[in-house]
Amino acid sequence: MTKKLLAIVLTGMFSTTAFAADLYVRNAGTGGAYATISAAITAASDGDRIIIQPKTNGTAYVENLTVNKSLTFVSETIYNKYLIQGSVTISPAAGRVVTISNMSLVNNSNYNLTVSGATSGGRTTVNIYNSLLNSVSAGLVNTTTNMSGNTLQGGITISHGRITSNKAESIGVYSFAADTSVASPDVEVYGNAIRNVLSNYQSNYNFKFYNNFCSHIMVNGIKDGSSNEILNNTVYDPNPGDIPPFYISLNSNTITGNISIMNNASSFVVGQTAVCIQNNSSNANVTASYNVFTNAFVTQGTMTQSNNSGQVNMNFDNAAYTVTGMNVNAGSPVVDYTDLDLTRNDAGHYGGSNSWANYWPIDSGGKPQVNYLLTPRTMSSGTLNITGSAFSK
């Protein structure tokens, strides 16, 4: 089905940021610039921007970075990335905001981006855009991590944030302690290409997993009394295993909350289990509706079911990230879930208003990327509130 984006003129949705000062980093410190990124960090003050010149012939800045201020890192050459041979450690602090754009870490599992240190007293925010990384570890309390348009060899671990249009081995939302500085938004994981598992193991926030392509979705923790959504994902595993594509096994059987599993398209090779959706929790209220499987539809555990289908003819490609076949118009007919062309919801990652088409391809001729857009699904009266964000390459 051809998707057509609705054109909306938005005035004043995006704004520019004023930086306190610009510090330049260039090879050998030419033109009075700093020769290393570390030297620029040492000289910088909170709110400054560090503009880094990519070295010629793909040469790397050989240094480990410790970011202990509110700083923004960008490339001096438009659409080009600066290469670093080393690891990046961000030290958390109350009110600290670190934004990284167009960074490339040398492809080596020893070079990673980590948020590490004491986190009391307030929130730290980390924004990572259009970068090539090995792994990101930011599962600290009081830390919000927003990522969009990145490619990772390994996984992403966060405790809170918004993760859109990234390619990664896995995405895990983890936190083993309560936030003392609580953020207002939900955890949002939208439109990602995930080679393995997408999981939630935190109990501080509602979570929304929309329009991702992955092999499994696992829920091992939820916020008590929360409402959580697993909506319009494509879940495909060509290898036999012992974990169902949708697996809920909470770390506490005393926690209550809602988990809605809806409008997903899935296929898996039967191994030690033939179960499509498994709920091992005794108190969580799980609802499953309008999900379609190529497998016979088998569930385990207590859940409310409606309009799910098994043995549906669909084709999956986990290299091109596509699903085709009878998932078209197989999702919920309720108008809230209509596709971008205003037809009935297509089960899988191209369906609904958060369609994969919103996020991919992430680089169309080097144009800026809209990485988040929140609009009401229905409106009969009142004020139209629209929230959006974007980043430039």
Solvent accessible surface area in square Angstrom, and as a share of the most:
residue,aa,sasa,rsa
1,M,103,0.46
2,T,101,0.59
3,K,42,0.18
4,K,140,0.60
5,L,114,0.56
6,L,109,0.54
7,A,107,0.83
8,I,90,0.46
9,V,141,0.81
10,L,54,0.27
11,T,132,0.77
12,G,73,0.70
13,M,41,0.18
14,F,94,0.39
15,S,106,0.68
16,T,138,0.80
17,T,94,0.55
18,A,102,0.79
19,F,65,0.27
20,A,79,0.61
21,A,46,0.35
22,D,62,0.32
23,L,20,0.10
24,Y,78,0.30
25,V,0,0.00
26,R,55,0.20
27,N,66,0.34
28,A,86,0.66
29,G,17,0.17
30,T,75,0.43
31,G,78,0.75
32,G,80,0.77
33,A,16,0.13
34,Y,78,0.30
35,A,50,0.39
36,T,57,0.33
37,I,0,0.00
38,S,41,0.26
39,A,43,0.33
40,A,0,0.00
41,I,9,0.05
42,T,109,0.63
43,A,54,0.42
44,A,6,0.05
45,S,69,0.44
46,D,94,0.49
47,G,34,0.32
48,D,8,0.04
49,R,65,0.24
50,I,0,0.00
51,I,14,0.07
52,I,0,0.00
53,Q,57,0.25
54,P,24,0.15
55,K,42,0.18
56,T,101,0.59
57,N,153,0.78
58,G,53,0.51
59,T,71,0.41
60,A,12,0.09
61,Y,4,0.02
62,V,108,0.62
63,E,26,0.12
64,N,109,0.56
65,L,3,0.01
66,T,76,0.44
67,V,1,0.00
68,N,72,0.37
69,K,44,0.19
70,S,22,0.14
71,L,3,0.02
72,T,20,0.12
73,F,1,0.00
74,V,34,0.19
75,S,18,0.12
76,E,58,0.26
77,T,55,0.32
78,I,118,0.60
79,Y,104,0.39
80,N,74,0.38
81,K,63,0.27
82,Y,0,0.00
83,L,44,0.22
84,I,0,0.00
85,Q,68,0.30
86,G,2,0.02
87,S,28,0.18
88,V,1,0.01
89,T,45,0.26
90,I,0,0.00
91,S,30,0.19
92,P,15,0.09
93,A,33,0.25
94,A,61,0.48
95,G,60,0.58
96,R,41,0.15
97,V,69,0.39
98,V,0,0.00
99,T,24,0.14
100,I,1,0.00
101,S,9,0.06
102,N,7,0.03
103,M,1,0.00
104,S,15,0.09
105,L,7,0.04
106,V,38,0.22
107,N,114,0.59
108,N,57,0.29
109,S,95,0.61
110,N,111,0.57
111,Y,46,0.18
112,N,38,0.19
113,L,0,0.00
114,T,43,0.25
115,V,5,0.03
116,S,53,0.34
117,G,45,0.43
118,A,89,0.69
119,T,20,0.12
120,S,94,0.61
121,G,69,0.66
122,G,13,0.12
123,R,38,0.14
124,T,1,0.01
125,T,34,0.20
126,V,0,0.00
127,N,19,0.10
128,I,0,0.00
129,Y,38,0.14
130,N,12,0.06
131,S,1,0.00
132,L,79,0.40
133,L,5,0.03
134,N,8,0.04
135,S,32,0.21
136,V,2,0.01
137,S,54,0.35
138,A,0,0.00
139,G,28,0.27
140,L,48,0.24
141,V,32,0.18
142,N,3,0.01
143,T,0,0.00
144,T,16,0.09
145,T,0,0.00
146,N,34,0.17
147,M,1,0.01
148,S,1,0.00
149,G,4,0.04
150,N,1,0.00
151,T,45,0.26
152,L,1,0.00
153,Q,107,0.48
154,G,20,0.20
155,G,17,0.17
156,I,1,0.01
157,T,43,0.25
158,I,0,0.00
159,S,2,0.01
160,H,5,0.02
161,G,3,0.03
162,R,56,0.20
163,I,0,0.00
164,T,2,0.01
165,S,0,0.00
166,N,0,0.00
167,K,67,0.28
168,A,0,0.00
169,E,64,0.29
170,S,32,0.20
171,I,1,0.00
172,G,5,0.04
173,V,0,0.00
174,Y,69,0.26
175,S,8,0.05
176,F,161,0.67
177,A,58,0.45
178,A,74,0.57
179,D,15,0.08
180,T,114,0.66
181,S,30,0.19
182,V,110,0.63
183,A,16,0.12
184,S,112,0.72
185,P,64,0.40
186,D,36,0.19
187,V,0,0.00
188,E,12,0.06
189,V,0,0.00
190,Y,9,0.04
191,G,0,0.00
192,N,0,0.00
193,A,0,0.00
194,I,2,0.01
195,R,104,0.38
196,N,66,0.34
197,V,33,0.19
198,L,0,0.00
199,S,4,0.03
200,N,0,0.00
201,Y,60,0.23
202,Q,2,0.01
203,S,56,0.36
204,N,24,0.12
205,Y,9,0.04
206,N,41,0.21
207,F,0,0.00
208,K,55,0.23
209,F,0,0.00
210,Y,12,0.05
211,N,2,0.01
212,N,0,0.00
213,F,3,0.01
214,C,2,0.01
215,S,11,0.07
216,H,26,0.12
217,I,1,0.01
218,M,38,0.17
219,V,0,0.00
220,N,27,0.14
221,G,1,0.01
222,I,0,0.00
223,K,84,0.35
224,D,91,0.47
225,G,59,0.57
226,S,4,0.03
227,S,65,0.42
228,N,3,0.01
229,E,48,0.22
230,I,2,0.01
231,L,9,0.04
232,N,3,0.01
233,N,0,0.00
234,T,0,0.00
235,V,1,0.00
236,Y,43,0.16
237,D,17,0.09
238,P,56,0.35
239,N,97,0.50
240,P,86,0.54
241,G,31,0.30
242,D,83,0.43
243,I,64,0.33
244,P,2,0.01
245,P,3,0.02
246,F,1,0.00
247,Y,45,0.17
248,I,1,0.01
249,S,31,0.20
250,L,16,0.08
251,N,92,0.47
252,S,36,0.23
253,N,86,0.44
254,T,111,0.64
255,I,24,0.12
256,T,66,0.38
257,G,9,0.08
258,N,66,0.34
259,I,1,0.01
260,S,33,0.22
261,I,1,0.00
262,M,25,0.11
263,N,0,0.00
264,N,1,0.00
265,A,0,0.00
266,S,0,0.00
267,S,16,0.10
268,F,19,0.08
269,V,68,0.39
270,V,80,0.46
271,G,36,0.35
272,Q,155,0.69
273,T,24,0.14
274,A,47,0.37
275,V,15,0.09
276,C,0,0.00
277,I,0,0.00
278,Q,23,0.10
279,N,5,0.03
280,N,67,0.35
281,S,7,0.04
282,S,87,0.56
283,N,67,0.34
284,A,9,0.07
285,N,77,0.39
286,V,2,0.01
287,T,48,0.28
288,A,1,0.01
289,S,19,0.12
290,Y,41,0.16
291,N,0,0.00
292,V,6,0.03
293,F,1,0.00
294,T,40,0.23
295,N,21,0.11
296,A,52,0.40
297,F,54,0.22
298,V,61,0.35
299,T,38,0.22
300,Q,88,0.39
301,G,45,0.43
302,T,113,0.66
303,M,24,0.11
304,T,86,0.50
305,Q,82,0.36
306,S,51,0.33
307,N,93,0.48
308,N,30,0.15
309,S,44,0.29
310,G,29,0.28
311,Q,143,0.64
312,V,24,0.14
313,N,110,0.56
314,M,13,0.06
315,N,100,0.51
316,F,32,0.13
317,D,59,0.31
318,N,74,0.38
319,A,86,0.66
320,A,61,0.47
321,Y,29,0.11
322,T,50,0.29
323,V,14,0.08
324,T,77,0.45
325,G,33,0.32
326,M,126,0.56
327,N,8,0.04
328,V,57,0.33
329,N,63,0.32
330,A,22,0.17
331,G,0,0.00
332,S,1,0.01
333,P,74,0.46
334,V,81,0.47
335,V,95,0.55
336,D,48,0.25
337,Y,39,0.15
338,T,30,0.17
339,D,2,0.01
340,L,20,0.10
341,D,37,0.19
342,L,121,0.60
343,T,54,0.31
344,R,91,0.33
345,N,0,0.00
346,D,6,0.03
347,A,1,0.00
348,G,0,0.00
349,H,0,0.00
350,Y,72,0.27
351,G,0,0.00
352,G,5,0.05
353,S,49,0.32
354,N,25,0.13
355,S,0,0.00
356,W,13,0.05
357,A,30,0.23
358,N,51,0.26
359,Y,8,0.03
360,W,38,0.13
361,P,102,0.64
362,I,29,0.15
363,D,75,0.39
364,S,62,0.40
365,G,73,0.70
366,G,8,0.07
367,K,124,0.53
368,P,92,0.58
369,Q,18,0.08
370,V,66,0.38
371,N,10,0.05
372,Y,8,0.03
373,L,75,0.37
374,L,98,0.49
375,T,50,0.29
376,P,59,0.37
377,R,97,0.36
378,T,78,0.45
379,M,88,0.39
380,S,118,0.76
381,S,94,0.61
382,G,67,0.65
383,T,109,0.64
384,L,102,0.51
385,N,107,0.55
386,I,43,0.22
387,T,74,0.43
388,G,14,0.14
389,S,39,0.25
390,A,43,0.33
391,F,15,0.06
392,S,71,0.46
393,K,12,0.05
